[in-house]
Amino acid sequence: MEAMGFMDRTTEMLSSYACNLTYEDLPPEVVHQVKRTVADTLGCAIGGYLSEPAKVARKLAGDVTSGTPSRILGTDAYSSLDMAGFANGVMVRYLDCNDSYFSPGGGHPSDMIPAALAVADAVEADGNTVITAIALAYEAFCRIADQVPDNQWDQGIFSVIGAACAAGKVLGLDEEQMGHAISLAAVPNVPLRVTRMGELSMWKGCAAAAATRSGIFAAQLAAEGMTGPFEPFEGRKGLWEQAIGYPVEIEALGGDDAPFRILETIFKFYPSQIHTQAPIDLAIQLHERVKTDEIASINIQSYKSAVSSASTEPEKWDPQTRETADHSIPFLTAVGLRDGAVTPATFAPDRIADDGLRTIINKMRIEENPDFTERYPAEYNCRIEVIKANGQTEVAATSFPKGHGRNPLSDAEVDAKFRRLACPTVTEQQCEQALELIWSLENLPNLRGIFDSLVV
């Protein structure tokens, strides 16, 4: 294999950090947050188990046999490492309820957790190894996202690199191999943002799972001696030049005096896109104060990132698919105002097509508040004003919707969310067994018990 001296600065920085990070380097609060995140992620996965995209992914994964088999979540079946990671990732993402990180780029870093789990299951890695790999993946994802707005490319541009680091860490790659794994993840896998434009398809919830699959495959290739381009980031026609347009300097990664980025993620309370969380919160507050047949008009103000898709894409005002509906501020605000709740059942086809919701949506106006934009992403400001037919006005506003770092879910609320999402698919006893194992992850010799506890 070629010497690491041929690699560019970013690749060397990431590969050195990945190989040298140990469980002992992780502060107790980071270990705890990893366990919280695994609980949140697996609850989302079992909640998405019965979805059509998950069925497609499991069918394809189940058709694959491998000499290094990995468990398909929710089943007793096995597949190859990469296809198990893909199938499990599709389940994680379907409900759009897993964690978020934005600063200014970002997305949903827990999409990478299936990479760590798939490889760890195959090689029977212990809980400490899994925790370390997940913390590592978050550092790679978030530190790149800190410097790179994701408005031109989809978030897989970050997660494929983090997934390769996590998979490579569990496989025990050395620095040269890890460098090539990172290169083999980044170079072939720059995804198009069209995934999240207009009327959204099933692929919206599968794109990050595809990045996870590619990250695992990249680590497997590197483990077998495959080399990748030596300057994937800084080289001519490399990632920074082609995808970003300018050179990027990644900050110091977590450890010593640098905080670990997993501590700065946001857990969602509602099964919908991150920018819809605040409007839903406010609409549900207003549900008790407003009867929908009294509404004359609804004025919503928020920050630019939240407003842009709702105000510029007509599909968000008349969603036809689950994937579009869970990204639609107009739809979800109407549901919150009328029903007083947003749950996975909100997205049943007959609910999405409900003409009564269209009546409410047609009374809305959404606009950017420049002050709110200035405060984002530190604050997720939103203000909803409902004007009644009699001229009375009801107003609700928030800066920190439930789940935000300034208004976080407690451990008990993480457990409750797990049960709320998973219990329609598995039993309460299974939920309790899985949660007990997840909260003691650092003591587990392997992941078999967690997978066993969640068989549907």
C-alpha positions as CSV (number, residue, x, y, z in Angstrom):
1,M,0.0,0.0,0.0
2,E,1.2,3.5,-0.7
3,A,2.7,5.6,2.1
4,M,0.4,8.0,3.9
5,G,2.7,10.8,2.9
6,F,1.0,10.9,-0.5
7,M,-2.4,11.8,1.2
8,D,-3.6,15.4,1.4
9,R,-3.9,17.3,4.7
10,T,-7.5,16.7,5.4
11,T,-7.3,13.0,4.8
12,E,-4.2,12.6,7.0
13,M,-5.9,14.6,9.8
14,L,-9.1,12.5,9.7
15,S,-7.3,9.2,9.4
16,S,-4.8,9.9,12.2
17,Y,-7.6,11.0,14.5
18,A,-9.8,8.0,13.6
19,C,-7.1,5.5,14.3
20,N,-5.8,7.1,17.5
21,L,-9.2,7.9,19.2
22,T,-9.8,5.5,22.1
23,Y,-12.8,4.8,24.4
24,E,-10.7,6.3,27.2
25,D,-10.5,9.6,25.4
26,L,-14.3,10.0,25.6
27,P,-15.6,12.1,28.6
28,P,-18.5,10.5,30.5
29,E,-21.0,12.9,29.1
30,V,-20.0,11.9,25.5
31,V,-20.4,8.2,26.3
32,H,-23.8,9.0,27.8
33,Q,-24.9,11.0,24.8
34,V,-23.9,8.2,22.4
35,K,-26.1,5.9,24.4
36,R,-29.0,8.4,24.3
37,T,-28.5,8.7,20.5
38,V,-28.4,4.9,20.0
39,A,-31.7,4.7,21.9
40,D,-33.2,7.5,19.8
41,T,-32.0,6.0,16.6
42,L,-33.1,2.4,17.2
43,G,-36.6,3.7,18.3
44,C,-36.8,5.5,15.0
45,A,-35.7,2.4,13.1
46,I,-38.3,0.0,14.6
47,G,-40.9,2.7,14.0
48,G,-39.9,2.7,10.3
49,Y,-39.8,-1.1,10.0
50,L,-43.1,-1.6,8.3
51,S,-42.7,1.2,5.8
52,E,-42.6,0.5,2.0
53,P,-39.0,1.7,1.6
54,A,-37.8,-0.5,4.5
55,K,-39.6,-3.5,2.9
56,V,-37.8,-2.9,-0.4
57,A,-34.4,-2.5,1.4
58,R,-34.9,-5.7,3.5
59,K,-36.0,-7.7,0.4
60,L,-32.8,-6.8,-1.4
61,A,-30.6,-7.2,1.7
62,G,-32.2,-10.6,2.4
63,D,-31.3,-11.8,-1.1
64,V,-27.5,-11.3,-0.3
65,T,-25.4,-13.9,1.5
66,S,-22.0,-13.2,2.8
67,G,-19.0,-14.9,4.4
68,T,-19.0,-12.1,6.9
69,P,-22.8,-11.8,7.6
70,S,-24.4,-8.9,9.5
71,R,-27.8,-8.8,11.0
72,I,-30.8,-7.1,9.4
73,L,-32.5,-5.1,12.2
74,G,-35.9,-6.4,13.3
75,T,-35.3,-9.9,11.9
76,D,-33.3,-13.1,12.4
77,A,-31.9,-12.7,8.9
78,Y,-28.4,-11.7,7.8
79,S,-26.9,-10.0,4.8
80,S,-23.6,-8.5,3.7
81,L,-22.1,-5.7,5.8
82,D,-23.0,-3.0,3.3
83,M,-26.5,-4.2,2.5
84,A,-27.3,-4.7,6.2
85,G,-26.1,-1.1,6.8
86,F,-28.3,0.1,4.0
87,A,-31.5,-1.8,5.1
88,N,-31.1,-0.7,8.7
89,G,-30.3,2.9,7.6
90,V,-33.6,3.0,5.6
91,M,-35.5,2.0,8.7
92,V,-33.7,4.7,10.8
93,R,-34.5,7.5,8.4
94,Y,-38.1,6.7,7.3
95,L,-40.0,8.6,10.0
96,D,-37.7,11.6,9.7
97,C,-37.5,11.6,13.5
98,N,-33.8,10.9,14.1
99,D,-31.3,13.6,15.3
100,S,-30.1,16.7,13.5
101,Y,-27.0,18.9,13.3
102,F,-26.8,22.2,11.4
103,S,-23.9,24.7,11.6
104,P,-24.3,25.9,8.7
105,G,-24.2,22.6,6.8
106,G,-25.4,19.3,8.2
107,G,-28.3,16.9,8.3
108,H,-28.9,13.8,10.4
109,P,-25.7,12.3,11.7
110,S,-27.4,9.3,13.3
111,D,-27.9,8.0,9.8
112,M,-24.3,6.8,10.2
113,I,-25.0,4.6,13.3
114,P,-26.1,1.6,11.1
115,A,-22.5,1.6,9.7
116,A,-21.0,1.0,13.2
117,L,-23.7,-1.5,14.1
118,A,-23.5,-3.5,10.9
119,V,-19.7,-4.0,11.1
120,A,-19.8,-4.5,14.9
121,D,-22.4,-7.2,14.6
122,A,-20.3,-9.0,12.0
123,V,-17.0,-9.0,13.9
124,E,-18.6,-9.2,17.3
125,A,-17.1,-6.0,18.5
126,D,-17.9,-4.9,22.1
127,G,-19.9,-1.9,23.2
128,N,-16.9,0.3,23.9
129,T,-15.7,-0.1,20.3
130,V,-19.2,0.8,19.0
131,I,-19.4,3.9,21.3
132,T,-16.0,5.1,20.1
133,A,-16.8,4.5,16.4
134,I,-20.1,6.5,16.7
135,A,-18.4,9.4,18.5
136,L,-15.7,9.3,15.7
137,A,-18.3,9.3,12.9
138,Y,-20.0,12.4,14.5
139,E,-16.7,14.3,14.6
140,A,-16.0,13.7,10.9
141,F,-19.6,14.6,9.9
142,C,-20.0,17.6,12.1
143,R,-16.5,19.2,11.7
144,I,-16.9,19.1,7.9
145,A,-20.5,20.4,8.1
146,D,-19.2,23.2,10.3
147,Q,-17.3,24.6,7.3
148,V,-19.4,23.4,4.4
149,P,-22.9,24.7,3.7
150,D,-24.9,21.8,2.3
151,N,-27.2,23.8,0.0
152,Q,-25.5,22.6,-3.2
153,W,-25.1,19.0,-2.3
154,D,-27.0,16.5,-0.3
155,Q,-26.0,15.6,3.3
156,G,-24.5,12.3,2.2
157,I,-21.4,14.3,1.3
158,F,-20.8,14.4,5.1
159,S,-22.2,11.1,6.3
160,V,-20.4,8.9,3.8
161,I,-17.1,10.0,5.2
162,G,-18.2,9.6,8.8
163,A,-19.7,6.1,8.0
164,A,-16.3,5.1,6.5
165,C,-14.5,6.2,9.6
166,A,-16.9,4.3,11.9
167,A,-16.7,1.2,9.8
168,G,-12.9,1.4,9.5
169,K,-12.6,1.9,13.2
170,V,-14.6,-1.2,14.0
171,L,-12.6,-3.2,11.4
172,G,-9.3,-2.0,13.0
173,L,-7.9,-0.3,9.9
174,D,-4.4,1.3,10.3
175,E,-3.8,4.9,9.3
176,E,-2.9,4.1,5.7
177,Q,-6.0,2.0,5.2
178,M,-8.2,4.5,7.0
179,G,-6.9,7.2,4.7
180,H,-7.8,5.2,1.6
181,A,-11.2,4.3,3.1
182,I,-11.9,8.0,3.5
183,S,-10.8,8.7,-0.1
184,L,-12.9,5.7,-1.4
185,A,-15.9,7.1,0.4
186,A,-15.6,10.7,-0.7
187,V,-14.5,10.4,-4.3
188,P,-17.3,8.2,-5.8
189,N,-20.1,9.5,-3.6
190,V,-21.0,13.1,-4.1
191,P,-24.9,13.1,-3.9
192,L,-27.3,15.5,-5.6
193,R,-29.5,17.9,-3.6
194,V,-32.4,17.2,-6.0
195,T,-33.2,14.4,-3.5
196,R,-34.9,17.1,-1.3
197,M,-36.4,19.4,-4.0
198,G,-40.0,19.6,-5.2
199,E,-42.3,16.6,-4.6
200,L,-40.2,14.2,-2.5
201,S,-39.9,10.5,-3.3
202,M,-39.1,7.5,-1.2
203,W,-35.4,8.2,-1.9
204,K,-35.5,11.1,0.5
205,G,-35.4,8.6,3.3
206,C,-33.0,6.3,1.6
207,A,-30.2,8.7,0.4
208,A,-28.3,8.7,3.7
209,A,-28.6,5.0,4.0
210,A,-27.0,4.7,0.5
211,A,-24.2,6.9,1.9
212,T,-23.8,4.5,4.8
213,R,-23.7,1.5,2.5
214,S,-20.9,3.3,0.4
215,G,-19.0,4.2,3.6
216,I,-19.0,0.5,4.7
217,F,-17.9,-0.7,1.3
218,A,-15.1,1.9,1.2
219,A,-13.8,0.6,4.5
220,Q,-14.0,-3.0,3.3
221,L,-12.1,-2.1,0.1
222,A,-9.4,-0.4,2.1
223,A,-9.1,-3.4,4.4
224,E,-8.3,-5.6,1.4
225,G,-5.6,-3.2,0.2
226,M,-7.5,-1.1,-2.3
227,T,-6.0,2.4,-2.7
228,G,-8.0,5.5,-3.4
229,P,-7.0,8.9,-5.0
230,F,-4.3,10.4,-2.8
231,E,-5.7,13.9,-2.6
232,P,-9.5,13.5,-2.4
233,F,-10.1,16.8,-0.7
234,E,-7.4,19.3,-1.6
235,G,-6.2,17.8,-4.9
236,R,-7.0,19.3,-8.3
237,K,-10.6,18.3,-9.2
238,G,-11.0,17.1,-5.6
239,L,-13.9,17.5,-3.2
240,W,-13.2,21.0,-2.1
241,E,-12.7,22.3,-5.6
242,Q,-15.6,20.4,-7.3
243,A,-18.3,20.3,-4.7
244,I,-17.5,23.4,-2.5
245,G,-15.6,25.8,-4.8
246,Y,-13.1,26.9,-2.2
247,P,-10.5,25.3,0.2
248,V,-11.8,24.2,3.6
249,E,-9.9,24.1,6.9
250,I,-11.4,21.6,9.4
251,E,-11.1,22.6,13.0
252,A,-9.5,20.5,15.7
253,L,-11.4,17.4,16.3
254,G,-13.0,16.4,19.7
255,G,-10.7,15.7,22.6
256,D,-8.3,17.6,24.9
257,D,-9.8,21.1,24.9
258,A,-12.0,20.6,21.9
259,P,-15.7,19.6,22.6
260,F,-17.2,16.6,21.0
261,R,-19.8,17.5,18.4
262,I,-22.2,14.8,19.4
263,L,-23.0,16.9,22.4
264,E,-24.4,19.6,20.1
265,T,-27.0,17.6,18.2
266,I,-30.7,18.0,18.4
267,F,-33.3,15.2,19.0
268,K,-36.6,15.6,17.3
269,F,-39.9,15.4,19.2
270,Y,-42.1,15.1,16.1
271,P,-41.6,12.7,13.1
272,S,-40.9,15.4,10.6
273,Q,-38.1,17.6,9.1
274,I,-36.1,19.7,11.7
275,H,-37.4,23.1,10.4
276,T,-41.0,22.0,11.0
277,Q,-40.5,21.2,14.7
278,A,-41.1,24.8,16.0
279,P,-44.2,25.5,13.8
280,I,-45.7,22.2,15.0
281,D,-45.0,23.0,18.6
282,L,-46.7,26.4,18.2
283,A,-49.6,25.1,16.2
284,I,-50.3,22.5,18.9
285,Q,-50.2,25.2,21.6
286,L,-52.7,27.2,19.6
287,H,-55.0,24.2,19.1
288,E,-56.7,24.8,22.5
289,R,-57.2,28.5,21.8
290,V,-58.4,28.4,18.2
291,K,-61.2,26.6,16.5
292,T,-60.3,26.0,12.8
293,D,-63.6,27.2,11.5
294,E,-63.0,30.6,13.3
295,I,-59.7,31.2,11.4
296,A,-59.6,34.1,8.9
297,S,-55.8,34.1,8.3
298,I,-52.5,32.6,9.6
299,N,-49.2,34.4,9.5
300,I,-46.0,32.4,10.1
301,Q,-42.6,34.0,10.5
302,S,-39.3,32.0,10.7
303,Y,-35.7,32.0,9.6
304,K,-34.6,31.7,6.0
305,S,-33.7,28.0,6.0
306,A,-37.2,27.1,7.3
307,V,-39.1,29.4,5.1
308,S,-37.3,28.8,1.8
309,S,-38.8,25.4,0.8
310,A,-42.2,26.2,2.0
311,S,-42.4,29.6,0.2
312,T,-40.6,28.6,-3.0
313,E,-41.9,25.1,-3.7
314,P,-45.6,24.7,-4.5
315,E,-45.5,21.0,-3.6
316,K,-45.1,21.9,0.0
317,W,-48.5,23.6,-0.1
318,D,-50.2,20.6,-1.5
319,P,-48.2,17.5,-0.6
320,Q,-49.0,14.2,-2.3
321,T,-46.4,11.9,-0.6
322,R,-45.4,11.2,3.0
323,E,-41.9,12.4,2.2
324,T,-43.3,15.8,1.0
325,A,-45.8,16.1,3.9
326,D,-43.1,15.6,6.6
327,H,-41.2,18.5,5.0
328,S,-44.2,20.8,4.7
329,I,-44.6,23.6,7.2
330,P,-48.1,24.5,5.8
331,F,-49.3,20.9,6.1
332,L,-47.9,20.2,9.5
333,T,-49.1,23.6,11.0
334,A,-52.6,22.8,9.7
335,V,-52.5,19.4,11.3
336,G,-51.3,20.8,14.6
337,L,-53.9,23.5,14.7
338,R,-56.8,21.1,13.8
339,D,-55.7,17.9,15.5
340,G,-53.5,19.1,18.4
341,A,-50.9,16.4,17.6
342,V,-48.5,15.2,14.9
343,T,-47.6,11.5,15.0
344,P,-46.6,8.8,12.5
345,A,-50.4,8.3,11.9
346,T,-50.5,11.9,10.6
347,F,-49.0,10.7,7.3
348,A,-51.5,8.0,6.4
349,P,-52.5,8.6,2.7
350,D,-56.1,9.7,3.5
351,R,-54.8,12.2,6.0
352,I,-52.3,13.6,3.5
353,A,-55.1,14.0,1.0
354,D,-57.5,15.6,3.5
355,D,-59.4,18.5,1.9
356,G,-60.1,20.0,5.3
357,L,-56.3,20.6,5.8
358,R,-56.1,22.3,2.4
359,T,-58.8,24.8,3.6
360,I,-56.6,25.7,6.5
361,I,-53.4,25.8,4.4
362,N,-55.1,28.2,2.0
363,K,-55.4,30.8,4.8
364,M,-51.6,30.8,5.5
365,R,-48.8,33.1,4.7
366,I,-45.2,32.3,5.5
367,E,-42.4,34.9,5.5
368,E,-38.8,35.2,6.6
369,N,-38.0,37.3,9.6
370,P,-34.4,38.7,9.1
371,D,-33.8,38.8,12.8
372,F,-34.7,35.1,13.1
373,T,-32.3,34.3,10.2
374,E,-29.5,36.2,12.0
375,R,-30.1,34.1,15.1
376,Y,-30.1,30.8,13.3
377,P,-28.7,28.1,14.0
378,A,-28.2,29.1,17.6
379,E,-32.0,29.7,17.8
380,Y,-34.9,28.0,15.8
381,N,-37.2,31.0,16.0
382,C,-40.8,30.8,14.8
383,R,-43.9,33.0,15.4
384,I,-47.4,32.1,14.4
385,E,-50.2,34.7,14.5
386,V,-53.8,33.4,14.0
387,I,-56.4,36.1,13.1
388,K,-60.0,35.0,13.8
389,A,-63.0,36.0,11.8
390,N,-64.1,38.3,14.6
391,G,-60.8,40.2,14.5
392,Q,-59.3,38.6,17.7
393,T,-55.7,37.5,17.4
394,E,-53.9,34.6,19.0
395,V,-50.1,34.5,19.0
396,A,-47.5,31.8,19.9
397,A,-43.7,32.0,19.5
398,T,-40.6,30.0,20.4
399,S,-36.9,30.1,20.0
400,F,-36.2,26.6,21.3
401,P,-38.7,23.9,20.3
402,K,-38.8,20.6,22.3
403,G,-35.6,18.7,21.5
404,H,-33.4,21.7,20.9
405,G,-30.2,21.9,22.9
406,R,-31.7,24.6,25.0
407,N,-34.8,22.5,25.5
408,P,-33.6,19.0,25.3
409,L,-35.3,15.7,25.8
410,S,-34.5,14.1,29.1
411,D,-33.3,10.5,29.3
412,A,-36.9,9.6,30.4
413,E,-38.3,11.4,27.4
414,V,-35.8,9.6,25.1
415,D,-37.1,6.3,26.5
416,A,-40.7,7.5,26.1
417,K,-40.0,8.4,22.5
418,F,-38.5,5.0,21.9
419,R,-41.6,3.3,23.2
420,R,-43.9,5.6,21.3
421,L,-42.3,4.9,18.0
422,A,-41.4,1.2,18.5
423,C,-44.3,-0.2,20.5
424,P,-46.8,-0.5,17.6
425,T,-44.3,-2.9,16.0
426,V,-42.7,-4.7,18.9
427,T,-44.0,-5.4,22.4
428,E,-43.5,-3.3,25.5
429,Q,-41.4,-6.0,27.0
430,Q,-39.1,-6.0,24.0
431,C,-38.8,-2.2,24.3
432,E,-37.8,-2.5,28.0
433,Q,-35.3,-5.2,27.2
434,A,-33.7,-3.2,24.3
435,L,-33.5,0.0,26.4
436,E,-31.9,-1.8,29.3
437,L,-29.2,-3.2,27.0
438,I,-28.7,0.1,25.2
439,W,-28.2,2.0,28.5
440,S,-25.5,-0.5,29.4
441,L,-23.8,-0.5,26.0
442,E,-20.3,0.1,27.4
443,N,-20.6,-3.2,29.3
444,L,-21.8,-5.4,26.4
445,P,-19.4,-8.0,24.9
446,N,-21.3,-7.8,21.5
447,L,-24.5,-6.5,20.1
448,R,-26.3,-9.8,19.8
449,G,-28.7,-9.1,22.7
450,I,-29.8,-5.7,21.2
451,F,-30.6,-7.2,17.8
452,D,-32.3,-10.2,19.5
453,S,-34.5,-7.9,21.6
454,L,-35.9,-6.1,18.5
455,V,-37.0,-9.0,16.3
456,V,-40.4,-8.1,15.0
